[in-house]
Amino acid sequence: MKALVYNGPRDVQVMDMPDARIERATDALVRITRTNICGSDLHMYEGRTDMKPGRILGHENVGEVIEVGAAVDRVKVGDMVSLPFNIGCGFCENCERGLSNYCLTTNPGLAGAAYGFADMGPYHGGQAEFLRVPYADYNCLILPRDAAEKQNDYVMLSDIFPTGYHATEMAQLRPGESVVIYGAGPVGLMAALSATIKGASLVMVVDTHKDRLALAEKIGAVAIDDSEGGGIERVMELTGGRGADCGCECVGYQCCNMHQEEVPNLTMNNLVNAVKFTGHIGCVGVFVPQDPNGKDKLQRRGQMAFDFGMFWFKGQKLGTGQCPVKGYNRFLSRLIEQDKVKPSWIVSHELPLDQAPQAYKNFDAREEGWTKVTLVPNG
């Protein structure tokens, strides 16, 4: 099969790889019809993780089931399915608690597994023609009949739409409240969409990329351009000096200042200052235990200078970690089915798989207009 393979930092290539296949009775084999490039793929692409060469990338996947193992009961050949990036077993203690993002059996020695991701198990990703799905009855979300016509919407259910929603959940956003979202990338835009769905009175999105901020304005969010600083002051102005009721961190450890220099603690410390006393912060941006190519000693150890004193003084609360996609994807799919939301509004490029290396290069360079790339491996 054709697949996008990681060879090393900023070196990915579409290659012929052994076909994905059924390996256990609980597996399904899926023909991938849409697969996205995620912002967190760029951490691996840039060599900022310990991703091993030879791995197939891609954890945002939609496709058609073409084969099932003997023990698969619910999922049928011909089903169109969305695949959570988390790979869960469904029967461990964490999966039973709804924490499929920290499954205890699919990544021995750690908690949590994913397709094509560093430190999250041996599983190949879906930027390929075919994908093996473990524990298929648990992991496959069977999509409605309109799936073929709305693939660019439903593929967002595999990661960024639930992840954006999860950020607002950890921030404990309630109807009528205000929220400030740092990051107008795909996840930040999904957090803004989720905040709108949940009835926020004021949704503020802070970034330095004008093209992405323009997308936030399309759904009624207030875009705050922080390219010259002053983002916190603008939040205070819009909230009468008290700060937002809650906030979402949707950038991660490679966040940059106005000069496009990496400052890992920037967004977290800005949120401490931009969110009110006793407010909640939801952090879904990726932060890693080690960053081998980090600029300084703290970065390389996965640490940062967090303004804990002010965080403590303001009595704020913080929720962190990857999204348990299965906790949200079913009801979010119904919003897509009923045309209540259309998350594909952020898609800037729909490309064949063989153009993936150039797409990674452009997306990594944050070129204007490259907001979200979806790949079509099979036609």
N, C-alpha and C positions, 0 to 999 in steps of 0.2 A: 504494500500500500504506500501511497505518497503521504509523507508526514514532515512536519517542521521539527528539525532536530537542533538541540543546543550543543554547539561545539566548544564554546568558550565565550568570554566577554565580547559582546557586540558581534558575535559570529553565529548566526543561525542559518540553516540551509534546508531546503525542501529535498528530501532524499527518499529512495526506495527503502522501506523498512519491512520486517516481517509482519504479515497481517496480524492484527489483533484477533484473538480467538477465545472461545469458551475454554476456561481452565478449570472451573469448579461447577458443580451442579447448580449453584445459586447464581451463576453469572448470566448476563445477557450481552449480546453483541449488537452494537448500535452503529448504523451508517450515519455519519455526521453530516448534517445539512447546513448548520450554522455553528460557528465557533468564534468567539471574540478574542481580541487582544486586550488584556486587562492591564491597568496601571501597575499592578503588583507583578505582572510578568516582566516589567522593565527592571525591577530590582535584580532579577536573575540575569536578564539580558545584559545588564551593565556589569555583571560580575560582583554584585554586592551581596551575594549569598554564597553558600557552598554547594550550589547546584552542580551535579556531576555531568560532564560531557556525555553525549549519547542519549540523553533523555528527550522524549517528545514533550513539547510544551502544550499548554492549553487547558484551562479549567472552567471555561464558560461555554457549555455545549448543549446543543439541541440536535435531535436526529430521530431516525426511524429504526425501530427494533427489527432486526433481520434474523435473529436466532436466539433461542433461550435454552438454558440448561434444564436438565431433567427435574430439578427441584423448584423451578420457577413456576408459580401458580397464577399470580394475578396479572402479570405483564404478558402481553401476547405479541406474536410476530405481526408487524404492520402498525403497531401503536407508535404515535409520535410522542416523544418524551423529552422533558427537560431534566437535566442531570445536575443536582446540587454539587457545587465544587467540593463540599465535604463528603467523604466516603464513610458512611456509618454501617455498623452491623445490625443495629436494631434491637439487640438483646443484652448489651452490656449495661452496667449501672448508669453510665452517662447517657447513652441513647434512650434508656427507659425514662430518664428525667427530662428528655427533650433536648439534650445537649449533644446532638450528633456531630457538632463541631469539635468535640473532644472525645470521640469514640476511643474506647480503651483496647480494642482488639485489632483494628485494621492497620495500626502503625506500631508494632511491638517496640516497647521501650519508651514510647512517648504517648501523648494523647492527641488524637486528631490526624486524619489522613486527607489527602486531596490528589486530584489528577495533575500530573506534570508540575509538581511544586517541590522546592527544596525542603528537606527535613520532614516531609509529610508522606513518607512511605515510598514504595518502589513503583508506584503506578504511573504508567505513561499517560500523557495528556491527549486531548481531543483535537488538536490542530493537525488533523489527520483524516484519512478517509473513513476509518473505523475505530471504535473504542470499545474496549472490554469494560463492562460495568459490574463490579462485585455486588453481591446481595441486592440483586436487581429489584425484587419485590419491595424492598425497603427504600432504595435510592431513586427509583424512577418515578417522576411525576407524570402520569399520563395526561396528555393535553387534550383540550376540546377539539371539536371537528374543524374549527377554523385555523388550526395550528399551521397548516401549510401556507395560508395567506398572511399570517402574522408572525412568521418566524423571527423577524428582527425585533419584535416585541417580546415573544416568549423566551428567546435566548437570554434576555436580561434577568429572568427568574433564576438562572443558575448561580448568580453571584450578586451583581451590583444593585439590583432593585431590592432584594431582601436585605442586603448589607446596608444600603441607605436607610431602609425602614428600621433596621436594628439599631442604627445610630440614634434615631429619634426615640426608640424604646428605652435605650440605656440612658438617654437624656431625660427620660420621663416627661416628654412633651405632652401637654394636655390641650384640648380645644381652647382657643382664646388666648393662648400664651404666645410669647415671642421666642424666636430661636435664631441664633447666629451659627452659621455653618462655615467653617474654614475649609476652603477647597471647592472649586467649581469644575473639577474633573468629573468623570462619569459617576463616581460614588457620591460626591457632593451634590451633583445635580439630582441623583436619585433620592438623596436625603431631603432636598428641597421639595421634590415632588411628593415624598411621603409626608412631610410636614404640612403641605397643602391639603393632602387627603385627610389628614387628622384634624384639620380645622385650626391651624395656627393663625393667629391674628396678624403676625408680622414675621416674614421669613427673610433673613438677611444672609447673603452669600458673599464671602470675602475671598478675593483672589487677585492675581496680578495679570491674568490673561484676559484681554478684552473680548475675544471671540467666545470664550467659555462663559463669561459673565453675561454676554448677550443672550445665550441660551437660557440662563437662569431667569432673565427678565421675561422670556416668553411664557413662563408659567406663573408670572405675577410676583416673583421674588424681587427684593430690593438688592441690586448689585452694588457692591462696595469695592471699588478699585483701590487696592492697597499698593499699587506700583510706586507710589511716592510716600508710603507710610500714611498714617492718619486713620487707619481702619478702625482702631479701638475708639478713637474720638468720634467717628461717624456713628458707631454703634451706640455710644453714650448719647449722642444727640438725638438719635431716633427713638431712644427708650427713656427720654426725660432724665438722663443722668444716672439711672439705677442699674443699667446693664440688662442684657437679655435674660429672660427667665431660664433659659437653658442653652446649651451649645453642643455642636457636633464637630469632631476632628475627623476629617476625611482626606487627609494628605499623607501622613506618615513620616517616617524618619528621614526621608530625603527632601523635606520641605525646604524652600529657598526664600531668601529675603528679596527686597526690591532690586538688588543688584544681581539676582540669580545665583547667589552664593548659598551653599547648603548650610542651614542652621537647624539642626535636628530638634531643638527645643522650642523653636519659634512659635509654631501654632498652638502647642499646649500652653505655653506661658501667656500667649495672647488671649486664649480662651479663659484662663484664670482671671484675667483683667477685664474681659468683655462680658462675662457672665455675672449675674448679681450675687450678693451674699445668699448663701444657702441654695444656690442653683446647682443643677446637675449637668454633667458633661458626659457625652457618649463618644468614645474613641474607637473608631473602626479602621483608621489609617494604619498601615502595617508598621510595626516596630519589631525588631528582631533581636534575639539574644546575642548575636555577634554580627559584625559588619566588617569582613576581612579587608575591605578596601576603603574603610572610613578615613576621614581626614585627620582625626586626632585620636588620642588614647581612649577617651570616653566612647566615641562612636564605635571604635573597633570592638569594644566590650559590650556593645548594645546598651550603653548608658547615656544619660544626658543630664544637664543641669536644670532640673525641674524646680520651678518656684513653689516649693512645697510650703514655705512659710506663709505666703499669701493665700495659697489654696486652703491651708488649715485655718488661717485667721478668718477667712470668709465662710467657713463652714460648708464648703462645697463637697459634692460627691462625684465620683468618677467611675464609669463603667467601661470596661475594655474587652478586647478579644475579638476573634473571628465570629462571624454571624452563623448561627445554626439555621441554615437555609430552609430546612424542612419545617421549621416552626412558622414560616411565613409564605412559602411559595404557593401553596394551594389556594389560599384566599386572595393573594395578589394576582394569581392567574385568572380568577373570576372577574377582577376589575378590568383586566385586558379583554377577556371574552365579551364582557358587556360594554366595551368601548368607553369605560369610565376613565381609563388612562391609556396613554400611548408612549411607553418609555423609549421607543425607537426614535423619538424626536432628537435624540442626541447623536444618532449614527451619522457620521460624516463620510464614511467610505465603506462600500460593500465590494470586496475584492475576491478574486479566485485565490486559492491556496498558494499557487506558485508565485504570487506577488507578496507573500508574507514577509520575506526578508527586507524588502524595501519599505514595506509598511511599518515594520518594527523600527527601522532607521528613522523614518519621518516622525513617528509617534514619539520615539525617545527624544528627538530633537525639539519636541513641543512646538512643531511648526504650526503656524496659524492655520486654523481650519481642520486640523487633525484632532478631532474630539473623541470619537469612538470608532474603531475599525472592527467590522465583522467579516469573517472569511467564509467562503463557500467552497468546501473541499470536493463536493460531488456535483459538478455541473453548475 
